[in-house]
Amino acid sequence: MSSITLLIILGSVVSTAIFVAGYRRGVHNAFSGYGIEETEQPVPQDGHWGGILLALLGSIVVITAMGFSSAWIYAGPILCLVTTIGVGVAFFIERQTPSKG
């Protein structure tokens, strides 16, 4: 097995563990906050264009590079692992809902 394959397998295990732990926390927060009356704060809709542009340019570069070198085919799974870790971490960053008490 090649080293890149081992790296992707190890990254899959780590990113899955982070995602599952974050998902559990998110589900726990959702159930503990069910039925609590709270006012929703408005979500700002600006300030995301830089991240959107970065993701778009990254996709363009990776897809184009795959046409020139077959080694870039490994970038897809690695980007997927980075996304999975980011989603798992987002569950930990979210504000925890207060309990009903």
Rosetta blueprint (number, residue, H / E / L):
1 M L
2 S L
3 S H
4 I H
5 T H
6 L H
7 L H
8 I H
9 I H
10 L H
11 G H
12 S H
13 V H
14 V H
15 S H
16 T H
17 A H
18 I H
19 F H
20 V H
21 A H
22 G H
23 Y H
24 R H
25 R H
26 G H
27 V H
28 H H
29 N H
30 A H
31 F H
32 S H
33 G L
34 Y L
35 G L
36 I L
37 E L
38 E L
39 T L
40 E L
41 Q L
42 P L
43 V L
44 P L
45 Q L
46 D L
47 G L
48 H L
49 W H
50 G H
51 G H
52 I H
53 L H
54 L H
55 A H
56 L H
57 L H
58 G H
59 S H
60 I H
61 V H
62 V H
63 I H
64 T H
65 A H
66 M H
67 G H
68 F H
69 S L
70 S H
71 A H
72 W H
73 I H
74 Y H
75 A H
76 G H
77 P H
78 I H
79 L H
80 C H
81 L H
82 V H
83 T H
84 T H
85 I H
86 G H
87 V H
88 G H
89 V H
90 A H
91 F H
92 F H
93 I H
94 E L
95 R L
96 Q L
97 T L
98 P L
99 S L
100 K L
101 G L
